[in-house]
Amino acid sequence: MICNTQLRNSVDKRYSIDCRCYCLTVEAGEQKLLITSDSDYTDPIFAAKFYQRHYDAVFVNSLPLSTKEGRRLLAGFNTERVIIYHLPFAEDDKYNYRAVAKQNLERHRDMLSNCQILNYRDEVLCL
């Protein structure tokens, strides 16, 4: 089952854009995945729909790693694994998003011990 939920963009209000993003819940057998896209994790609709349910993995972009509130929200997911995705490939990363995500994750590993970065082209992730 795939459930599309349309939510407002951006965890960090400094980068907020007036657009809608789709958040996906994927259920395959016993596996439940949440793919957040660029959804706003502080949105009450998001909180009501997604923080209460258990997921085997939650896929998020790297922006929440950069703020205290974002890290608190990431730690609030009921999941074994938080996967940071939606990063540019190394050759396309002119703003160093990959390095910043890695540095933020290392700096806050105690709070985000279940996070990992999906970082490489053609990387395979077993869930």
N, C-alpha and C positions, 0 to 999 in steps of 0.2 A: 504494500500500500504506500502510495506517495501522497502526502497532504501538502498542498501549497497554501501558505499563509502570506498575505501581503502586509508588509509592515513598513514604517517610516525608516529611512536611512539614518545611520551614523551613531556610533557609540560616543564619539567625541564631538561635542556640539560645535567646536571650532571648524570642523570639516563637514558639517551638516549640509546636505543638499536637499532640495525639495523634490524628492522622488520616492517611489515605492520600490521595495525589494521583496522578492519572494524568499521565504524561509521554507525549507523542505524537511518533512519527517519521512524517513524511509523505513519501512518495516518489511523484513524478509525472514520468514520463519521466526526464530527466537531473537534475531538481531533487530535492534532499534537504533537508528542513526538520526541525528539532527544536523542539518546543513543550514547554517544561519545566514549565509550570503553576507550582505552588508547591513543587516537589520540592526535596529536600535535596541540593545539589551535592556535599557532602562524604561522602555515603553511598557505601560501597564498591561497592554494586550499580550505582549511578548511574555512578560512575567507570569501572567495567569495561564497561558497555554503551555509554556515550556520549562519553567523552573521546577515544577512539581513532579513531572514525569521522569522516570529513569531511562537513560540512554546508554547503550554500549559504547558509543563514541559521539562526540559533538565536534563538528567542524566549524571553525571560526576564522575570521581574518585577523591580522596581526595588530590592528589598532588598539584593542583593549589592553594589550601588554604595556602600552605606553603611559597609562594613567592608573592612579591608585583605585579609582572607582571601577575602571575596566577590569583590573586584576581581581577586585573583590567579586565582580559579577561572574568572571570566568570561574573562580573558585566555587561559586554557588551552584553550578550545574551539577545535577545528580547523575554522575557518569564516572566510569572507570578511566576514560581517556578523553582529553581535549586535544584535537589536532589543529594546529595552526596551518592554514592553507591560503591560497589566493595571493601568494607572493610572486613577484616577477622572476623569471629565470635569471641566472647570474649575469648573462650577457646583456640583459635588458634592464638591469637594476641600477639606473643612473642616480637614484636617490638613496641608495643603501638600505632599502627596506629589509632585506635579508639580514644584514649585519645588526641592525637595530633590533629586530625581532629576537635574534639569537642572544644579544647582549641583555635585553630585558628579561628574557626567559631565564638566563643564567643568574642574573641579579636577584630574581624573585623565585628561585627554584623551591625554597621552603614552602611558599604559599601555593605554588603551581606544580607540584611534583608529578601530577598526572598529565602534564602538557608535553607535547612534542611537536616539532616543526616538520611538515611535509615539504621538503626542501629541494629535491632534485628532479630533473626531467626524467620521466619514465619510472619514478620510484614506485614500488609496490608496497602497499600497506595491508597486512593481514589482520583482520578483526576477529 
